[in-house]
Amino acid sequence: MTMPSPLLSVRVPQELMDAISAAATHSNKSQVVIDILSSHFNPVPEDEVGQLRRRLEVVEQRLAMMRD
């Protein structure tokens, strides 16, 4: 039997709540906040970010060529 996740209750400024709500189009607000906290406390290593940026550039170039 798995233990339930701990509960964290916080007050946030209205602007943050609006941003969280807007980001929660395909998931719930809790998942949006969990994803944001996870990326903050477990950031992707910079070399991996660079690799992902280069791969994205290649994909964007290929898409541009397909449109022409």
C-alpha positions in Angstrom: 0.0 0.0 0.0 1.4 3.4 -1.0 1.4 6.3 1.3 -0.5 9.4 0.2 1.6 12.4 -0.7 2.0 15.1 2.0 -0.3 18.1 1.7 1.1 21.6 1.3 -1.2 24.5 1.6 0.1 28.0 0.7 -1.3 31.4 -0.1 -0.1 32.9 -3.4 -0.6 36.3 -5.1 -3.5 36.4 -7.5 -1.1 36.8 -10.5 0.5 33.5 -9.7 -2.9 31.8 -9.1 -4.0 33.1 -12.5 -0.9 31.8 -14.2 -1.3 28.4 -12.5 -4.9 28.2 -13.6 -4.0 29.2 -17.1 -1.3 26.5 -17.2 -3.7 23.8 -15.9 -5.5 23.3 -19.3 -4.8 19.6 -19.5 -3.9 18.8 -15.9 -5.0 19.9 -12.5 -3.5 22.8 -10.6 -1.7 20.5 -8.1 0.1 18.8 -11.0 1.2 22.2 -12.5 2.6 23.2 -9.1 4.3 19.8 -8.7 5.9 20.1 -12.1 7.1 23.7 -11.4 8.6 22.8 -8.0 10.2 19.6 -9.5 11.9 21.6 -12.3 13.0 24.2 -9.8 14.5 21.8 -7.3 15.7 19.2 -9.9 16.9 21.4 -12.8 18.0 19.7 -16.1 21.8 19.9 -16.3 22.9 22.8 -18.6 24.7 20.5 -21.1 21.4 18.6 -21.6 19.5 21.9 -22.0 22.0 22.9 -24.7 21.5 19.5 -26.5 17.8 20.0 -26.4 18.0 23.5 -27.8 20.2 22.3 -30.7 17.7 19.5 -31.4 14.8 21.9 -31.3 16.6 24.2 -33.8 17.0 21.3 -36.2 13.4 20.4 -35.9 12.3 24.0 -36.5 14.6 24.2 -39.5 13.1 21.1 -41.0 9.6 22.3 -40.4 10.4 25.6 -42.1 11.7 23.7 -45.1 8.6 21.6 -45.3 6.4 24.8 -45.3 8.4 26.3 -48.2 
